[in-house]
Amino acid sequence: MSGGVLADSFTFTSPNDDDHISKSVFKERCFLSQLEFIKQFELETISAHGDEAFVKYLCRTTKGTSFRNVEYFRFAKGKITAIEVYFGGNL
């Protein structure tokens, strides 16, 4: 995810002790580490209304496991201002 897509005020929240972390911490802690872990995303559902969207996806890992997550996005002025992740179980 390019830094140009994320608002300067971007925050990220997940059950992994990520409570409204900043864009720079997100890129370092979450995004870059996933490049080696994630093999494929399969988008299953996108539901958008106004400046909010929910995305449900199936994720296949490089270790051969899979899981589903749901992410809640907020947008402003064409940029992502926040993402909240809700983890699903392994399949």
N, C-alpha and C positions, 0 to 999 in steps of 0.2 A: 504494500500500500504506500503510495508515494506521499511524501510530506505535503505536497501541494493539495491533496484531497482533504487533509485534516486541518481544521481551524486551529489557530494559535491557542485558543482556549480549550482545545480538545481534552476530554477526560475518558478514561477507560475503567470499567468496573467488572470484576469477575469474582467467583467464589475462591479463587486462588490468592487470597490476600491482596487483591488489587482493588483498592477502594478509592475511586476517582483519581487514579494516577495520571500524571501529565503526559503530553504527547512524547516528550523525549524519553521518559521512563518506559512508556508503552513500546516505543520502537526498540529500545534496548532490551527490555525484559521479556516482552511477549512476541512481537512481530518477527524480529530477526531469528529468534530461537525456533519458531515454527517452520521456517524454510527447510530445515533439516528433518523435521518431524512429520510434516504433512505431505502426502503423496498426491491426494486429489480431494477436491470439494465437489459435491453434487448438490446444487441448489434444489430444494424441494418445494418451498413455499416462500413467496415474498408478498407481504401485505403492507401497503403504504397508504397513509392518509395524512395530507398536509405535510408538515415537516417532520414526520415520524414514520418509521418502517420497522417491521419485524421480518426476520429472515430465519427460516429453518433449513438446515443443511445436514447432509451426511458427509462425514469426513473419513477418509481412508488414510491410514498412517503408513509410513515407510516400514513399519514392523509387522504389517499385515493385519492390524486390528482396525475396527471401525466404531464410530460413535456418532450420535446426533447432538447438535446444539441448537439453541435459539439465541439470536442476537437482536437487541433493540437498538435502533439507530435514531439519533436526532440530527437534524440538519438546519443550517442557517446560511443564507447568502451563498448557496452552492457548495458548501463544505460540511463535512461531518463534524459535529460539535461534541458528540458523546456516543459511546458504545457500551452497552451493558450485556454481558454474556450470561446465559443460563445453561449450565451443563446438563447433558443427558448421559445416560449410562452407555457402557460398551455394548456392542451388538454381537 
